[in-house]
Amino acid sequence: MEEVAARFPFWMIGALLGVGVWGMLGKRSLVKKLIGLNIFQSAIILFFIVGSMHTGATVPILWHGQHNPHAEDFVNPLPHVLMLTAIVVSVAITAVALAFMVRLHRAFGDLDEERILDELRR
């Protein structure tokens, strides 16, 4: 039971990944697909952040008078910076997708994937 509790963040990330994939593949509404995509992206970001954490590690800043620092004493800032970039990209993708959905709703009067595809096939 302790092993399961120790890996709790990874279990939650797996659940979020599952919900996100189900939202993207199992729904017909484009809005619900976009929500599923955002949940999936958030799970990936959380995975990288949780994976970069170390017990007892600190921020990578050298204080005055600190001698002989060891790399294992610090948290690697690269995953955090990359995930900050991923958040910005996620927001941009969501904004563009919402703009496309507004255009699709104006053109077809609906955001149901099957109805839009049927209308395009005619």
Backbone atoms as SQL, in Angstrom:
CREATE TABLE atoms (id INTEGER PRIMARY KEY, chain TEXT, resi INTEGER, resn TEXT, atom TEXT, x REAL, y REAL, z REAL);
INSERT INTO atoms VALUES
  (1, 'A', 1, 'MET', 'N', 0.831, -1.203, 0.000),
  (2, 'A', 1, 'MET', 'CA', 0.000, 0.000, 0.000),
  (3, 'A', 1, 'MET', 'C', 0.870, 1.259, 0.000),
  (4, 'A', 2, 'GLU', 'N', 2.016, 1.181, 0.672),
  (5, 'A', 2, 'GLU', 'CA', 2.904, 2.346, 0.700),
  (6, 'A', 2, 'GLU', 'C', 3.443, 2.664, -0.693),
  (7, 'A', 3, 'GLU', 'N', 3.678, 1.616, -1.483),
  (8, 'A', 3, 'GLU', 'CA', 4.185, 1.830, -2.850),
  (9, 'A', 3, 'GLU', 'C', 3.146, 2.555, -3.695),
  (10, 'A', 4, 'VAL', 'N', 1.886, 2.199, -3.525),
  (11, 'A', 4, 'VAL', 'CA', 0.815, 2.859, -4.273),
  (12, 'A', 4, 'VAL', 'C', 0.698, 4.309, -3.835),
  (13, 'A', 5, 'ALA', 'N', 0.769, 4.550, -2.531),
  (14, 'A', 5, 'ALA', 'CA', 0.663, 5.921, -2.015),
  (15, 'A', 5, 'ALA', 'C', 1.861, 6.759, -2.445),
  (16, 'A', 6, 'ALA', 'N', 3.028, 6.143, -2.543),
  (17, 'A', 6, 'ALA', 'CA', 4.223, 6.890, -2.956),
  (18, 'A', 6, 'ALA', 'C', 4.136, 7.306, -4.416),
  (19, 'A', 7, 'ARG', 'N', 3.396, 6.571, -5.205),
  (20, 'A', 7, 'ARG', 'CA', 3.264, 6.872, -6.636),
  (21, 'A', 7, 'ARG', 'C', 1.923, 7.550, -6.964),
  (22, 'A', 8, 'PHE', 'N', 1.280, 8.101, -5.967),
  (23, 'A', 8, 'PHE', 'CA', -0.034, 8.723, -6.157),
  (24, 'A', 8, 'PHE', 'C', -0.049, 9.780, -7.268),
  (25, 'A', 9, 'PRO', 'N', 0.944, 10.680, -7.346),
  (26, 'A', 9, 'PRO', 'CA', 0.897, 11.659, -8.438),
  (27, 'A', 9, 'PRO', 'C', 0.888, 11.012, -9.819),
  (28, 'A', 10, 'PHE', 'N', 1.612, 9.908, -9.971),
  (29, 'A', 10, 'PHE', 'CA', 1.653, 9.244, -11.265),
  (30, 'A', 10, 'PHE', 'C', 0.329, 8.544, -11.578),
  (31, 'A', 11, 'TRP', 'N', -0.346, 8.021, -10.563),
  (32, 'A', 11, 'TRP', 'CA', -1.672, 7.442, -10.773),
  (33, 'A', 11, 'TRP', 'C', -2.665, 8.514, -11.215),
  (34, 'A', 12, 'MET', 'N', -2.591, 9.684, -10.600),
  (35, 'A', 12, 'MET', 'CA', -3.494, 10.772, -10.981),
  (36, 'A', 12, 'MET', 'C', -3.178, 11.279, -12.394),
  (37, 'A', 13, 'ILE', 'N', -1.896, 11.326, -12.730),
  (38, 'A', 13, 'ILE', 'CA', -1.514, 11.738, -14.083),
  (39, 'A', 13, 'ILE', 'C', -2.044, 10.730, -15.089),
  (40, 'A', 14, 'GLY', 'N', -1.954, 9.445, -14.774),
  (41, 'A', 14, 'GLY', 'CA', -2.509, 8.415, -15.659),
  (42, 'A', 14, 'GLY', 'C', -4.009, 8.560, -15.837),
  (43, 'A', 15, 'ALA', 'N', -4.698, 8.878, -14.746),
  (44, 'A', 15, 'ALA', 'CA', -6.147, 9.092, -14.831),
  (45, 'A', 15, 'ALA', 'C', -6.463, 10.305, -15.701),
  (46, 'A', 16, 'LEU', 'N', -5.705, 11.382, -15.531),
  (47, 'A', 16, 'LEU', 'CA', -5.921, 12.566, -16.363),
  (48, 'A', 16, 'LEU', 'C', -5.632, 12.276, -17.830),
  (49, 'A', 17, 'LEU', 'N', -4.579, 11.499, -18.104),
  (50, 'A', 17, 'LEU', 'CA', -4.295, 11.113, -19.487),
  (51, 'A', 17, 'LEU', 'C', -5.456, 10.328, -20.082),
  (52, 'A', 18, 'GLY', 'N', -5.995, 9.398, -19.300),
  (53, 'A', 18, 'GLY', 'CA', -7.136, 8.617, -19.768),
  (54, 'A', 18, 'GLY', 'C', -8.362, 9.470, -20.050),
  (55, 'A', 19, 'VAL', 'N', -8.654, 10.390, -19.148),
  (56, 'A', 19, 'VAL', 'CA', -9.806, 11.290, -19.349),
  (57, 'A', 19, 'VAL', 'C', -9.588, 12.155, -20.583),
  (58, 'A', 20, 'GLY', 'N', -8.371, 12.645, -20.766),
  (59, 'A', 20, 'GLY', 'CA', -8.078, 13.487, -21.923),
  (60, 'A', 20, 'GLY', 'C', -8.216, 12.744, -23.241),
  (61, 'A', 21, 'VAL', 'N', -7.695, 11.529, -23.302),
  (62, 'A', 21, 'VAL', 'CA', -7.810, 10.729, -24.529),
  (63, 'A', 21, 'VAL', 'C', -9.263, 10.376, -24.789),
  (64, 'A', 22, 'TRP', 'N', -9.987, 10.013, -23.733),
  (65, 'A', 22, 'TRP', 'CA', -11.410, 9.702, -23.892),
  (66, 'A', 22, 'TRP', 'C', -12.176, 10.927, -24.394),
  (67, 'A', 23, 'GLY', 'N', -11.834, 12.102, -23.887),
  (68, 'A', 23, 'GLY', 'CA', -12.505, 13.322, -24.339),
  (69, 'A', 23, 'GLY', 'C', -12.204, 13.637, -25.792),
  (70, 'A', 24, 'MET', 'N', -10.986, 13.367, -26.228),
  (71, 'A', 24, 'MET', 'CA', -10.637, 13.661, -27.627),
  (72, 'A', 24, 'MET', 'C', -11.215, 12.633, -28.592),
  (73, 'A', 25, 'LEU', 'N', -11.223, 11.370, -28.207),
  (74, 'A', 25, 'LEU', 'CA', -11.640, 10.324, -29.134),
  (75, 'A', 25, 'LEU', 'C', -13.100, 9.913, -28.980),
  (76, 'A', 26, 'GLY', 'N', -13.647, 10.050, -27.792),
  (77, 'A', 26, 'GLY', 'CA', -14.979, 9.528, -27.538),
  (78, 'A', 26, 'GLY', 'C', -16.112, 10.519, -27.660),
  (79, 'A', 27, 'LYS', 'N', -15.825, 11.765, -27.884),
  (80, 'A', 27, 'LYS', 'CA', -16.871, 12.787, -27.947),
  (81, 'A', 27, 'LYS', 'C', -17.034, 13.285, -29.378),
  (82, 'A', 28, 'ARG', 'N', -18.232, 13.760, -29.685),
  (83, 'A', 28, 'ARG', 'CA', -18.493, 14.287, -31.019),
  (84, 'A', 28, 'ARG', 'C', -18.417, 15.805, -31.078),
  (85, 'A', 29, 'SER', 'N', -18.640, 16.468, -29.967),
  (86, 'A', 29, 'SER', 'CA', -18.612, 17.925, -29.934),
  (87, 'A', 29, 'SER', 'C', -17.167, 18.420, -29.991),
  (88, 'A', 30, 'LEU', 'N', -16.909, 19.381, -30.841),
  (89, 'A', 30, 'LEU', 'CA', -15.556, 19.912, -30.963),
  (90, 'A', 30, 'LEU', 'C', -15.114, 20.638, -29.697),
  (91, 'A', 31, 'VAL', 'N', -16.042, 21.224, -28.976),
  (92, 'A', 31, 'VAL', 'CA', -15.703, 21.889, -27.714),
  (93, 'A', 31, 'VAL', 'C', -15.238, 20.855, -26.688),
  (94, 'A', 32, 'LYS', 'N', -15.933, 19.730, -26.616),
  (95, 'A', 32, 'LYS', 'CA', -15.529, 18.671, -25.690),
  (96, 'A', 32, 'LYS', 'C', -14.193, 18.063, -26.096),
  (97, 'A', 33, 'LYS', 'N', -13.945, 17.964, -27.390),
  (98, 'A', 33, 'LYS', 'CA', -12.645, 17.480, -27.859),
  (99, 'A', 33, 'LYS', 'C', -11.530, 18.437, -27.442),
  (100, 'A', 34, 'LEU', 'N', -11.785, 19.729, -27.518),
  (101, 'A', 34, 'LEU', 'CA', -10.789, 20.717, -27.102),
  (102, 'A', 34, 'LEU', 'C', -10.540, 20.647, -25.596),
  (103, 'A', 35, 'ILE', 'N', -11.591, 20.447, -24.818),
  (104, 'A', 35, 'ILE', 'CA', -11.423, 20.287, -23.375),
  (105, 'A', 35, 'ILE', 'C', -10.591, 19.038, -23.080),
  (106, 'A', 36, 'GLY', 'N', -10.859, 17.947, -23.798),
  (107, 'A', 36, 'GLY', 'CA', -10.053, 16.734, -23.638),
  (108, 'A', 36, 'GLY', 'C', -8.597, 16.967, -23.990),
  (109, 'A', 37, 'LEU', 'N', -8.346, 17.745, -25.046),
  (110, 'A', 37, 'LEU', 'CA', -6.971, 18.072, -25.425),
  (111, 'A', 37, 'LEU', 'C', -6.272, 18.863, -24.330),
  (112, 'A', 38, 'ASN', 'N', -6.976, 19.815, -23.741),
  (113, 'A', 38, 'ASN', 'CA', -6.388, 20.610, -22.650),
  (114, 'A', 38, 'ASN', 'C', -6.097, 19.763, -21.415),
  (115, 'A', 39, 'ILE', 'N', -6.974, 18.827, -21.093),
  (116, 'A', 39, 'ILE', 'CA', -6.732, 17.933, -19.962),
  (117, 'A', 39, 'ILE', 'C', -5.516, 17.059, -20.251),
  (118, 'A', 40, 'PHE', 'N', -5.417, 16.547, -21.474),
  (119, 'A', 40, 'PHE', 'CA', -4.277, 15.721, -21.861),
  (120, 'A', 40, 'PHE', 'C', -2.970, 16.512, -21.763),
  (121, 'A', 41, 'GLN', 'N', -2.966, 17.739, -22.276),
  (122, 'A', 41, 'GLN', 'CA', -1.771, 18.579, -22.201),
  (123, 'A', 41, 'GLN', 'C', -1.393, 18.883, -20.758),
  (124, 'A', 42, 'SER', 'N', -2.371, 19.122, -19.916),
  (125, 'A', 42, 'SER', 'CA', -2.091, 19.390, -18.502),
  (126, 'A', 42, 'SER', 'C', -1.478, 18.170, -17.824),
  (127, 'A', 43, 'ALA', 'N', -1.954, 16.976, -18.181),
  (128, 'A', 43, 'ALA', 'CA', -1.388, 15.756, -17.602),
  (129, 'A', 43, 'ALA', 'C', 0.067, 15.585, -18.022),
  (130, 'A', 44, 'ILE', 'N', 0.387, 15.877, -19.265),
  (131, 'A', 44, 'ILE', 'CA', 1.776, 15.770, -19.729),
  (132, 'A', 44, 'ILE', 'C', 2.657, 16.763, -18.974),
  (133, 'A', 45, 'ILE', 'N', 2.180, 17.981, -18.808),
  (134, 'A', 45, 'ILE', 'CA', 2.946, 18.997, -18.081),
  (135, 'A', 45, 'ILE', 'C', 3.170, 18.563, -16.631),
  (136, 'A', 46, 'LEU', 'N', 2.132, 18.060, -15.977),
  (137, 'A', 46, 'LEU', 'CA', 2.274, 17.576, -14.604),
  (138, 'A', 46, 'LEU', 'C', 3.257, 16.414, -14.523),
  (139, 'A', 47, 'PHE', 'N', 3.256, 15.538, -15.524),
  (140, 'A', 47, 'PHE', 'CA', 4.187, 14.418, -15.538),
  (141, 'A', 47, 'PHE', 'C', 5.632, 14.901, -15.526),
  (142, 'A', 48, 'PHE', 'N', 5.940, 15.878, -16.354),
  (143, 'A', 48, 'PHE', 'CA', 7.309, 16.382, -16.392),
  (144, 'A', 48, 'PHE', 'C', 7.689, 17.108, -15.104),
  (145, 'A', 49, 'ILE', 'N', 6.760, 17.857, -14.538),
  (146, 'A', 49, 'ILE', 'CA', 7.060, 18.582, -13.305),
  (147, 'A', 49, 'ILE', 'C', 7.268, 17.609, -12.140),
  (148, 'A', 50, 'VAL', 'N', 6.384, 16.623, -12.003),
  (149, 'A', 50, 'VAL', 'CA', 6.516, 15.651, -10.918),
  (150, 'A', 50, 'VAL', 'C', 7.780, 14.819, -11.105),
  (151, 'A', 51, 'GLY', 'N', 8.097, 14.485, -12.349),
  (152, 'A', 51, 'GLY', 'CA', 9.285, 13.693, -12.603),
  (153, 'A', 51, 'GLY', 'C', 10.586, 14.418, -12.323),
  (154, 'A', 52, 'SER', 'N', 10.556, 15.731, -12.292),
  (155, 'A', 52, 'SER', 'CA', 11.785, 16.487, -12.069),
  (156, 'A', 52, 'SER', 'C', 12.016, 16.833, -10.597),
  (157, 'A', 53, 'MET', 'N', 11.094, 16.469, -9.732),
  (158, 'A', 53, 'MET', 'CA', 11.238, 16.793, -8.308),
  (159, 'A', 53, 'MET', 'C', 12.171, 15.794, -7.619),
  (160, 'A', 54, 'HIS', 'N', 12.938, 16.292, -6.651),
  (161, 'A', 54, 'HIS', 'CA', 13.836, 15.464, -5.862),
  (162, 'A', 54, 'HIS', 'C', 13.644, 15.803, -4.392),
  (163, 'A', 55, 'THR', 'N', 13.588, 14.806, -3.557),
  (164, 'A', 55, 'THR', 'CA', 13.447, 15.020, -2.122),
  (165, 'A', 55, 'THR', 'C', 14.721, 15.641, -1.565),
  (166, 'A', 56, 'GLY', 'N', 14.558, 16.729, -0.850),
  (167, 'A', 56, 'GLY', 'CA', 15.689, 17.395, -0.226),
  (168, 'A', 56, 'GLY', 'C', 16.455, 18.330, -1.127),
  (169, 'A', 57, 'ALA', 'N', 16.041, 18.456, -2.378),
  (170, 'A', 57, 'ALA', 'CA', 16.743, 19.347, -3.303),
  (171, 'A', 57, 'ALA', 'C', 16.227, 20.775, -3.135),
  (172, 'A', 58, 'THR', 'N', 17.027, 21.719, -3.573),
  (173, 'A', 58, 'THR', 'CA', 16.678, 23.128, -3.446),
  (174, 'A', 58, 'THR', 'C', 16.819, 23.815, -4.798),
  (175, 'A', 59, 'VAL', 'N', 16.491, 25.078, -4.852),
  (176, 'A', 59, 'VAL', 'CA', 16.593, 25.836, -6.096),
  (177, 'A', 59, 'VAL', 'C', 18.067, 25.985, -6.480),
  (178, 'A', 60, 'PRO', 'N', 18.369, 26.035, -7.765),
  (179, 'A', 60, 'PRO', 'CA', 19.774, 26.101, -8.198),
  (180, 'A', 60, 'PRO', 'C', 20.349, 27.517, -8.126),
  (181, 'A', 61, 'ILE', 'N', 20.467, 28.022, -6.918),
  (182, 'A', 61, 'ILE', 'CA', 21.048, 29.348, -6.696),
  (183, 'A', 61, 'ILE', 'C', 22.193, 29.184, -5.704),
  (184, 'A', 62, 'LEU', 'N', 23.351, 29.695, -6.058),
  (185, 'A', 62, 'LEU', 'CA', 24.501, 29.638, -5.155),
  (186, 'A', 62, 'LEU', 'C', 24.496, 30.868, -4.261),
  (187, 'A', 63, 'TRP', 'N', 24.559, 30.639, -2.968),
  (188, 'A', 63, 'TRP', 'CA', 24.585, 31.723, -2.003),
  (189, 'A', 63, 'TRP', 'C', 26.025, 32.131, -1.725),
  (190, 'A', 64, 'HIS', 'N', 26.190, 33.357, -1.295),
  (191, 'A', 64, 'HIS', 'CA', 27.523, 33.854, -0.965),
  (192, 'A', 64, 'HIS', 'C', 28.134, 33.016, 0.159),
  (193, 'A', 65, 'GLY', 'N', 29.314, 32.527, -0.075),
  (194, 'A', 65, 'GLY', 'CA', 29.991, 31.731, 0.929),
  (195, 'A', 65, 'GLY', 'C', 29.752, 30.239, 0.799),
  (196, 'A', 66, 'GLN', 'N', 28.902, 29.807, -0.132),
  (197, 'A', 66, 'GLN', 'CA', 28.647, 28.380, -0.315),
  (198, 'A', 66, 'GLN', 'C', 29.802, 27.779, -1.128),
  (199, 'A', 67, 'HIS', 'N', 30.404, 26.744, -0.626),
  (200, 'A', 67, 'HIS', 'CA', 31.559, 26.138, -1.270),
  (201, 'A', 67, 'HIS', 'C', 31.247, 24.712, -1.692),
  (202, 'A', 68, 'ASN', 'N', 31.825, 24.299, -2.794),
  (203, 'A', 68, 'ASN', 'CA', 31.723, 22.937, -3.317),
  (204, 'A', 68, 'ASN', 'C', 30.273, 22.458, -3.452),
  (205, 'A', 69, 'PRO', 'N', 29.475, 23.126, -4.273),
  (206, 'A', 69, 'PRO', 'CA', 28.098, 22.657, -4.475),
  (207, 'A', 69, 'PRO', 'C', 28.092, 21.353, -5.288),
  (208, 'A', 70, 'HIS', 'N', 27.134, 20.510, -5.004),
  (209, 'A', 70, 'HIS', 'CA', 26.968, 19.248, -5.716),
  (210, 'A', 70, 'HIS', 'C', 25.681, 19.322, -6.533),
  (211, 'A', 71, 'ALA', 'N', 25.726, 18.788, -7.735),
  (212, 'A', 71, 'ALA', 'CA', 24.576, 18.866, -8.641),
  (213, 'A', 71, 'ALA', 'C', 23.350, 18.173, -8.066),
  (214, 'A', 72, 'GLU', 'N', 23.537, 17.095, -7.323),
  (215, 'A', 72, 'GLU', 'CA', 22.391, 16.361, -6.778),
  (216, 'A', 72, 'GLU', 'C', 21.667, 17.125, -5.664),
  (217, 'A', 73, 'ASP', 'N', 22.252, 18.225, -5.198),
  (218, 'A', 73, 'ASP', 'CA', 21.609, 19.036, -4.163),
  (219, 'A', 73, 'ASP', 'C', 20.590, 20.020, -4.733),
  (220, 'A', 74, 'PHE', 'N', 20.512, 20.107, -6.057),
  (221, 'A', 74, 'PHE', 'CA', 19.656, 21.100, -6.702),
  (222, 'A', 74, 'PHE', 'C', 18.630, 20.434, -7.604),
  (223, 'A', 75, 'VAL', 'N', 17.507, 21.126, -7.793),
  (224, 'A', 75, 'VAL', 'CA', 16.485, 20.703, -8.741),
  (225, 'A', 75, 'VAL', 'C', 16.887, 21.224, -10.112),
  (226, 'A', 76, 'ASN', 'N', 16.756, 20.376, -11.122),
  (227, 'A', 76, 'ASN', 'CA', 17.072, 20.782, -12.486),
  (228, 'A', 76, 'ASN', 'C', 15.991, 21.760, -12.979),
  (229, 'A', 77, 'PRO', 'N', 16.345, 22.985, -13.357),
  (230, 'A', 77, 'PRO', 'CA', 15.336, 23.963, -13.778),
  (231, 'A', 77, 'PRO', 'C', 14.855, 23.763, -15.216),
  (232, 'A', 78, 'LEU', 'N', 15.560, 22.952, -16.008),
  (233, 'A', 78, 'LEU', 'CA', 15.203, 22.802, -17.420),
  (234, 'A', 78, 'LEU', 'C', 13.787, 22.264, -17.639),
  (235, 'A', 79, 'PRO', 'N', 13.338, 21.195, -16.952),
  (236, 'A', 79, 'PRO', 'CA', 11.961, 20.740, -17.160),
  (237, 'A', 79, 'PRO', 'C', 10.921, 21.812, -16.821),
  (238, 'A', 80, 'HIS', 'N', 11.191, 22.610, -15.793),
  (239, 'A', 80, 'HIS', 'CA', 10.245, 23.654, -15.415),
  (240, 'A', 80, 'HIS', 'C', 10.154, 24.724, -16.501),
  (241, 'A', 81, 'VAL', 'N', 11.286, 25.082, -17.064),
  (242, 'A', 81, 'VAL', 'CA', 11.298, 26.090, -18.128),
  (243, 'A', 81, 'VAL', 'C', 10.602, 25.554, -19.374),
  (244, 'A', 82, 'LEU', 'N', 10.868, 24.303, -19.711),
  (245, 'A', 82, 'LEU', 'CA', 10.221, 23.709, -20.880),
  (246, 'A', 82, 'LEU', 'C', 8.711, 23.611, -20.692),
  (247, 'A', 83, 'MET', 'N', 8.269, 23.303, -19.480),
  (248, 'A', 83, 'MET', 'CA', 6.830, 23.194, -19.238),
  (249, 'A', 83, 'MET', 'C', 6.162, 24.568, -19.221),
  (250, 'A', 84, 'LEU', 'N', 6.892, 25.591, -18.815),
  (251, 'A', 84, 'LEU', 'CA', 6.360, 26.944, -18.928),
  (252, 'A', 84, 'LEU', 'C', 6.128, 27.290, -20.391),
  (253, 'A', 85, 'THR', 'N', 7.055, 26.909, -21.235),
  (254, 'A', 85, 'THR', 'CA', 6.879, 27.104, -22.675),
  (255, 'A', 85, 'THR', 'C', 5.699, 26.283, -23.194),
  (256, 'A', 86, 'ALA', 'N', 5.563, 25.059, -22.704),
  (257, 'A', 86, 'ALA', 'CA', 4.441, 24.214, -23.121),
  (258, 'A', 86, 'ALA', 'C', 3.101, 24.822, -22.716),
  (259, 'A', 87, 'ILE', 'N', 3.041, 25.467, -21.565),
  (260, 'A', 87, 'ILE', 'CA', 1.804, 26.124, -21.140),
  (261, 'A', 87, 'ILE', 'C', 1.453, 27.263, -22.089),
  (262, 'A', 88, 'VAL', 'N', 2.441, 28.036, -22.482),
  (263, 'A', 88, 'VAL', 'CA', 2.198, 29.138, -23.419),
  (264, 'A', 88, 'VAL', 'C', 1.707, 28.592, -24.762),
  (265, 'A', 89, 'VAL', 'N', 2.326, 27.532, -25.243),
  (266, 'A', 89, 'VAL', 'CA', 1.898, 26.920, -26.501),
  (267, 'A', 89, 'VAL', 'C', 0.483, 26.358, -26.369),
  (268, 'A', 90, 'SER', 'N', 0.175, 25.763, -25.231),
  (269, 'A', 90, 'SER', 'CA', -1.165, 25.227, -24.995),
  (270, 'A', 90, 'SER', 'C', -2.229, 26.319, -25.035),
  (271, 'A', 91, 'VAL', 'N', -1.936, 27.446, -24.430),
  (272, 'A', 91, 'VAL', 'CA', -2.882, 28.567, -24.456),
  (273, 'A', 91, 'VAL', 'C', -3.073, 29.071, -25.886),
  (274, 'A', 92, 'ALA', 'N', -1.992, 29.143, -26.651),
  (275, 'A', 92, 'ALA', 'CA', -2.084, 29.599, -28.037),
  (276, 'A', 92, 'ALA', 'C', -2.892, 28.616, -28.885),
  (277, 'A', 93, 'ILE', 'N', -2.663, 27.324, -28.700),
  (278, 'A', 93, 'ILE', 'CA', -3.427, 26.318, -29.443),
  (279, 'A', 93, 'ILE', 'C', -4.904, 26.403, -29.096),
  (280, 'A', 94, 'THR', 'N', -5.211, 26.588, -27.824),
  (281, 'A', 94, 'THR', 'CA', -6.611, 26.709, -27.401),
  (282, 'A', 94, 'THR', 'C', -7.261, 27.937, -28.022),
  (283, 'A', 95, 'ALA', 'N', -6.547, 29.050, -28.066),
  (284, 'A', 95, 'ALA', 'CA', -7.106, 30.275, -28.650),
  (285, 'A', 95, 'ALA', 'C', -7.379, 30.101, -30.146),
  (286, 'A', 96, 'VAL', 'N', -6.445, 29.506, -30.857),
  (287, 'A', 96, 'VAL', 'CA', -6.649, 29.288, -32.293),
  (288, 'A', 96, 'VAL', 'C', -7.791, 28.306, -32.535),
  (289, 'A', 97, 'ALA', 'N', -7.855, 27.245, -31.725),
  (290, 'A', 97, 'ALA', 'CA', -8.942, 26.279, -31.878),
  (291, 'A', 97, 'ALA', 'C', -10.298, 26.913, -31.595),
  (292, 'A', 98, 'LEU', 'N', -10.377, 27.765, -30.597),
  (293, 'A', 98, 'LEU', 'CA', -11.646, 28.451, -30.316),
  (294, 'A', 98, 'LEU', 'C', -12.029, 29.394, -31.457),
  (295, 'A', 99, 'ALA', 'N', -11.046, 30.055, -32.056),
  (296, 'A', 99, 'ALA', 'CA', -11.337, 30.920, -33.203),
  (297, 'A', 99, 'ALA', 'C', -11.866, 30.101, -34.377),
  (298, 'A', 100, 'PHE', 'N', -11.281, 28.930, -34.610),
  (299, 'A', 100, 'PHE', 'CA', -11.781, 28.049, -35.663),
  (300, 'A', 100, 'PHE', 'C', -13.195, 27.585, -35.360),
  (301, 'A', 101, 'MET', 'N', -13.470, 27.305, -34.101),
  (302, 'A', 101, 'MET', 'CA', -14.803, 26.847, -33.731),
  (303, 'A', 101, 'MET', 'C', -15.849, 27.937, -33.931),
  (304, 'A', 102, 'VAL', 'N', -15.477, 29.170, -33.665),
  (305, 'A', 102, 'VAL', 'CA', -16.408, 30.278, -33.921),
  (306, 'A', 102, 'VAL', 'C', -16.734, 30.340, -35.406),
  (307, 'A', 103, 'ARG', 'N', -15.711, 30.203, -36.263),
  (308, 'A', 103, 'ARG', 'CA', -15.931, 30.226, -37.718),
  (309, 'A', 103, 'ARG', 'C', -16.774, 29.033, -38.161),
  (310, 'A', 104, 'LEU', 'N', -16.497, 27.855, -37.615),
  (311, 'A', 104, 'LEU', 'CA', -17.283, 26.678, -37.970),
  (312, 'A', 104, 'LEU', 'C', -18.732, 26.824, -37.534),
  (313, 'A', 105, 'HIS', 'N', -18.950, 27.383, -36.359),
  (314, 'A', 105, 'HIS', 'CA', -20.323, 27.559, -35.892),
  (315, 'A', 105, 'HIS', 'C', -21.073, 28.558, -36.761),
  (316, 'A', 106, 'ARG', 'N', -20.387, 29.604, -37.185),
  (317, 'A', 106, 'ARG', 'CA', -21.027, 30.570, -38.093),
  (318, 'A', 106, 'ARG', 'C', -21.330, 29.949, -39.450),
  (319, 'A', 107, 'ALA', 'N', -20.439, 29.104, -39.935),
  (320, 'A', 107, 'ALA', 'CA', -20.618, 28.514, -41.262),
  (321, 'A', 107, 'ALA', 'C', -21.639, 27.377, -41.261),
  (322, 'A', 108, 'PHE', 'N', -21.630, 26.540, -40.237),
  (323, 'A', 108, 'PHE', 'CA', -22.466, 25.340, -40.244),
  (324, 'A', 108, 'PHE', 'C', -23.587, 25.374, -39.212),
  (325, 'A', 109, 'GLY', 'N', -23.535, 26.293, -38.263),
  (326, 'A', 109, 'GLY', 'CA', -24.573, 26.395, -37.249),
  (327, 'A', 109, 'GLY', 'C', -24.502, 25.326, -36.178),
  (328, 'A', 110, 'ASP', 'N', -23.419, 24.570, -36.155),
  (329, 'A', 110, 'ASP', 'CA', -23.278, 23.481, -35.191),
  (330, 'A', 110, 'ASP', 'C', -21.800, 23.187, -34.984),
  (331, 'A', 111, 'LEU', 'N', -21.475, 22.563, -33.865),
  (332, 'A', 111, 'LEU', 'CA', -20.099, 22.145, -33.601),
  (333, 'A', 111, 'LEU', 'C', -19.993, 20.634, -33.427),
  (334, 'A', 112, 'ASP', 'N', -21.008, 19.905, -33.896),
  (335, 'A', 112, 'ASP', 'CA', -20.973, 18.453, -33.862),
  (336, 'A', 112, 'ASP', 'C', -20.135, 17.954, -35.039),
  (337, 'A', 113, 'GLU', 'N', -19.159, 17.134, -34.748),
  (338, 'A', 113, 'GLU', 'CA', -18.212, 16.682, -35.765),
  (339, 'A', 113, 'GLU', 'C', -18.900, 15.937, -36.907),
  (340, 'A', 114, 'GLU', 'N', -19.806, 15.038, -36.591),
  (341, 'A', 114, 'GLU', 'CA', -20.484, 14.243, -37.626),
  (342, 'A', 114, 'GLU', 'C', -21.344, 15.121, -38.533),
  (343, 'A', 115, 'ARG', 'N', -22.044, 16.065, -37.962),
  (344, 'A', 115, 'ARG', 'CA', -22.900, 16.941, -38.786),
  (345, 'A', 115, 'ARG', 'C', -22.072, 17.827, -39.703),
  (346, 'A', 116, 'ILE', 'N', -20.954, 18.320, -39.201),
  (347, 'A', 116, 'ILE', 'CA', -20.079, 19.150, -40.037),
  (348, 'A', 116, 'ILE', 'C', -19.503, 18.324, -41.173),
  (349, 'A', 117, 'LEU', 'N', -19.063, 17.089, -40.881),
  (350, 'A', 117, 'LEU', 'CA', -18.519, 16.228, -41.933),
  (351, 'A', 117, 'LEU', 'C', -19.571, 15.861, -42.951),
  (352, 'A', 118, 'ASP', 'N', -20.802, 15.578, -42.498),
  (353, 'A', 118, 'ASP', 'CA', -21.903, 15.279, -43.425),
  (354, 'A', 118, 'ASP', 'C', -22.188, 16.479, -44.320),
  (355, 'A', 119, 'GLU', 'N', -22.160, 17.664, -43.748),
  (356, 'A', 119, 'GLU', 'CA', -22.407, 18.880, -44.527),
  (357, 'A', 119, 'GLU', 'C', -21.299, 19.100, -45.556),
  (358, 'A', 120, 'LEU', 'N', -20.071, 18.808, -45.214),
  (359, 'A', 120, 'LEU', 'CA', -18.949, 18.969, -46.132),
  (360, 'A', 120, 'LEU', 'C', -18.987, 17.930, -47.258),
  (361, 'A', 121, 'ARG', 'N', -19.498, 16.758, -46.999),
  (362, 'A', 121, 'ARG', 'CA', -19.584, 15.707, -48.022),
  (363, 'A', 121, 'ARG', 'C', -20.636, 16.005, -49.079),
  (364, 'A', 122, 'ARG', 'N', -21.605, 16.847, -48.773),
  (365, 'A', 122, 'ARG', 'CA', -22.684, 17.160, -49.736),
  (366, 'A', 122, 'ARG', 'C', -22.220, 18.066, -50.819);
